[in-house]
Amino acid sequence: MYIAMNRFRIARGREGDFEKLWRERESHLDGVPGFESFHLLRGPQDDECSLYASHTVWKDEAAFRAWTESESFRKAHAQARAPSGTYLGHPVFEGFEAIL
């Protein structure tokens, strides 16, 4: 199993815009070989931002990498634009291979 996560720092007061974007976008993940599940996670807040993470579970890293090079990936990410000032920096990717 492989878990792919992107962490997002979202400006305080823009959480609703960010969540709406994710609720309304087409993920294009259904039917992608090796895809198992997706979750959008809301984490802690501070005075500047709220932390979010997209969390996808894959059969293995090869399935995830193949998706990142696919037309489905391009279509899903073409919808990722949020109003200016929503994101505080670029997403931070983290990939994890399950060992137990």
Backbone bond lengths (Angstrom), bond angles and torsions (degrees), N, CA, C in turn:
res aa  C-N    CA-C-N  psi(-1)  N-CA   C-N-CA  omega(-1)  CA-C   N-CA-C  phi
1 M - - - 1.448 - - 1.527 108.44 -
2 Y 1.330 115.14 146.29 1.467 122.24 178.42 1.525 107.99 -131.74
3 I 1.326 116.20 133.78 1.463 121.49 178.01 1.522 108.45 -114.29
4 A 1.323 115.47 125.46 1.461 122.27 178.59 1.518 108.14 -111.92
5 M 1.340 115.82 126.34 1.462 120.44 -178.56 1.519 109.90 -130.21
6 N 1.314 115.38 141.94 1.459 121.90 169.47 1.515 106.99 -120.04
7 R 1.325 116.11 128.41 1.470 120.78 176.66 1.518 108.57 -97.74
8 F 1.334 115.75 136.49 1.460 123.12 -178.93 1.518 109.52 -123.59
9 R 1.322 116.21 131.66 1.467 121.23 171.34 1.527 105.88 -99.32
10 I 1.338 116.00 115.98 1.456 122.66 -174.77 1.534 109.02 -111.32
11 A 1.336 115.05 129.87 1.469 120.64 -178.26 1.523 110.38 -57.07
12 R 1.343 115.43 137.76 1.467 120.65 176.70 1.518 108.73 -56.28
13 G 1.323 114.89 136.43 1.457 121.42 -178.17 1.520 113.08 90.60
14 R 1.336 118.12 -10.01 1.470 122.33 -179.50 1.532 111.99 -107.90
15 E 1.327 117.25 6.49 1.458 121.26 -177.77 1.531 112.01 -58.98
16 G 1.325 116.42 -41.40 1.463 120.22 179.80 1.521 112.35 -61.77
17 D 1.337 117.14 -40.71 1.464 121.10 177.00 1.524 110.67 -61.54
18 F 1.317 116.28 -45.35 1.465 121.84 -178.25 1.529 110.60 -64.45
19 E 1.317 117.17 -47.43 1.459 120.58 -179.22 1.525 111.40 -64.51
20 K 1.319 117.28 -38.92 1.466 121.64 178.19 1.526 110.41 -62.13
21 L 1.312 116.34 -43.33 1.458 121.24 178.09 1.530 110.45 -55.43
22 W 1.322 117.11 -46.11 1.464 120.91 -178.31 1.523 111.76 -71.57
23 R 1.331 117.97 -36.54 1.466 120.66 179.29 1.525 111.90 -65.23
24 E 1.321 115.98 -36.07 1.467 120.49 -172.28 1.524 114.41 -93.52
25 R 1.312 118.58 -14.11 1.461 119.49 -176.97 1.522 111.12 -81.42
26 E 1.318 114.82 150.53 1.460 121.51 174.77 1.524 107.10 -87.06
27 S 1.318 117.45 123.64 1.460 120.91 -175.61 1.525 112.95 -78.38
28 H 1.320 117.32 -25.97 1.462 122.62 -176.80 1.533 111.47 59.12
29 L 1.329 117.21 26.91 1.466 120.98 179.78 1.526 113.18 -94.15
30 D 1.322 117.56 -25.04 1.460 119.79 -179.20 1.517 109.96 -59.28
31 G 1.306 116.03 128.48 1.450 121.09 178.48 1.518 114.87 84.85
32 V 1.343 118.24 -3.05 1.468 120.17 177.47 1.530 107.83 -72.68
33 P 1.339 117.52 125.68 1.470 119.75 -179.42 1.529 112.17 -56.90
34 G 1.326 115.50 128.71 1.460 121.51 177.20 1.510 115.20 90.54
35 F 1.350 118.72 -12.00 1.465 120.84 178.76 1.520 109.51 -74.25
36 E 1.347 116.72 135.12 1.464 120.98 -179.99 1.521 113.64 -116.88
37 S 1.342 118.65 -46.02 1.474 118.87 -179.19 1.524 111.07 -162.70
38 F 1.331 114.18 162.13 1.463 122.32 179.15 1.519 109.00 -137.39
39 H 1.335 115.78 142.97 1.470 122.31 172.11 1.515 108.44 -143.86
40 L 1.322 116.28 143.31 1.466 121.38 168.85 1.520 105.74 -105.74
41 L 1.318 116.02 123.39 1.467 122.22 -174.80 1.521 110.61 -109.64
42 R 1.323 116.03 137.16 1.463 121.69 174.54 1.518 107.24 -105.28
43 G 1.321 116.36 130.13 1.452 121.31 -176.42 1.514 112.02 -113.68
44 P 1.320 115.77 -151.98 1.463 121.11 -176.16 1.528 112.41 -70.74
45 Q 1.324 113.92 161.11 1.472 122.61 177.01 1.517 108.76 -120.65
46 D 1.319 115.04 153.60 1.453 120.58 167.38 1.522 107.05 -133.31
47 D 1.310 118.41 -168.29 1.465 120.57 -176.75 1.524 112.91 -65.03
48 E 1.329 117.11 -24.12 1.460 121.76 -174.97 1.531 113.99 -97.95
49 C 1.341 116.67 -37.71 1.462 118.21 -170.37 1.520 113.19 -152.06
50 S 1.347 113.06 168.82 1.458 122.83 168.91 1.520 106.44 -113.90
51 L 1.320 116.25 138.97 1.451 121.52 -179.33 1.531 109.72 -95.72
52 Y 1.322 116.58 132.10 1.461 123.22 175.59 1.517 108.28 -127.06
53 A 1.336 115.83 158.87 1.462 120.90 173.07 1.523 109.03 -142.44
54 S 1.322 115.82 133.25 1.464 120.35 167.53 1.529 105.76 -88.57
55 H 1.319 116.19 138.71 1.459 121.78 -171.50 1.528 107.84 -134.85
56 T 1.337 116.84 110.74 1.455 120.11 176.99 1.520 109.43 -117.34
57 V 1.319 114.83 142.33 1.461 121.71 178.01 1.521 107.61 -111.13
58 W 1.332 114.77 132.07 1.458 122.85 -176.87 1.523 110.37 -125.53
59 K 1.318 116.08 157.61 1.465 121.21 176.32 1.522 109.87 -57.58
60 D 1.328 116.63 -43.86 1.463 121.26 179.49 1.530 108.65 -161.63
61 E 1.319 116.62 172.61 1.463 120.68 -178.44 1.526 111.71 -63.63
62 A 1.321 117.48 -34.67 1.469 120.55 179.46 1.523 111.08 -60.54
63 A 1.339 118.06 -40.04 1.465 121.24 178.54 1.530 110.18 -64.73
64 F 1.330 116.91 -42.16 1.459 120.21 177.66 1.525 110.73 -62.47
65 R 1.318 117.25 -47.98 1.474 121.26 -178.85 1.526 110.99 -61.20
66 A 1.326 117.24 -40.09 1.468 120.50 178.33 1.529 109.93 -61.85
67 W 1.337 117.16 -40.49 1.465 120.12 179.00 1.527 110.98 -63.20
68 T 1.336 117.53 -39.54 1.470 119.84 -177.85 1.527 112.35 -65.09
69 E 1.314 117.14 -15.90 1.462 121.41 178.61 1.527 112.67 -104.79
70 S 1.336 116.95 10.49 1.463 121.67 -173.92 1.529 112.95 -99.24
71 E 1.319 114.04 165.29 1.462 121.17 174.58 1.532 110.33 -65.10
72 S 1.329 117.85 -34.71 1.475 121.54 177.37 1.528 110.85 -59.05
73 F 1.323 116.64 -41.57 1.463 121.56 178.27 1.533 110.07 -62.41
74 R 1.323 116.97 -47.39 1.472 120.85 -179.33 1.526 110.93 -60.98
75 K 1.327 116.92 -42.77 1.469 120.71 179.60 1.532 111.21 -63.66
76 A 1.322 117.25 -44.45 1.466 121.01 -178.47 1.517 111.12 -63.90
77 H 1.325 117.55 -41.45 1.454 120.70 -175.68 1.525 113.68 -82.63
78 A 1.311 117.50 -12.34 1.461 120.35 174.94 1.529 110.53 -68.87
79 Q 1.330 116.87 -18.70 1.466 122.41 -178.79 1.524 112.99 -97.54
80 A 1.306 118.55 9.08 1.458 122.21 -169.68 1.524 114.23 -86.95
81 R 1.289 118.66 10.20 1.467 120.95 -177.67 1.533 110.86 -80.77
82 A 1.308 114.15 129.58 1.468 121.05 177.37 1.520 108.04 -114.63
83 P 1.329 117.27 162.78 1.468 119.56 177.56 1.534 111.15 -55.10
84 S 1.307 115.57 144.82 1.463 121.78 179.32 1.528 110.26 -51.79
85 G 1.323 115.57 136.89 1.459 120.69 178.93 1.519 114.17 91.81
86 T 1.343 117.63 -2.78 1.467 120.64 -179.90 1.518 111.01 -74.06
87 Y 1.336 116.22 -50.18 1.462 121.56 -177.27 1.528 110.18 -86.84
88 L 1.317 116.52 135.88 1.462 121.93 172.26 1.523 106.74 -104.95
89 G 1.302 115.95 80.09 1.459 122.02 -177.59 1.507 111.98 97.28
90 H 1.322 114.66 175.24 1.456 121.67 179.95 1.520 110.49 -78.43
91 P 1.347 117.64 153.42 1.464 119.63 173.47 1.521 110.40 -59.74
92 V 1.314 115.60 151.30 1.462 121.88 178.28 1.528 107.32 -111.22
93 F 1.337 116.47 117.43 1.460 121.75 -179.29 1.523 111.14 -84.69
94 E 1.343 114.71 141.23 1.460 122.16 173.49 1.517 107.77 -139.74
95 G 1.311 118.20 126.84 1.459 122.88 178.13 1.508 110.55 -116.44
96 F 1.326 116.26 139.21 1.466 121.81 -176.17 1.510 110.63 -132.92
97 E 1.320 116.15 130.25 1.448 121.81 173.26 1.531 108.00 -96.91
98 A 1.322 116.49 129.27 1.464 120.14 178.69 1.521 109.35 -72.33
99 I 1.312 116.53 131.54 1.468 120.83 179.29 1.521 112.14 -112.69
100 L 1.315 118.04 -16.98 1.477 121.75 176.78 1.511 109.31 -129.28
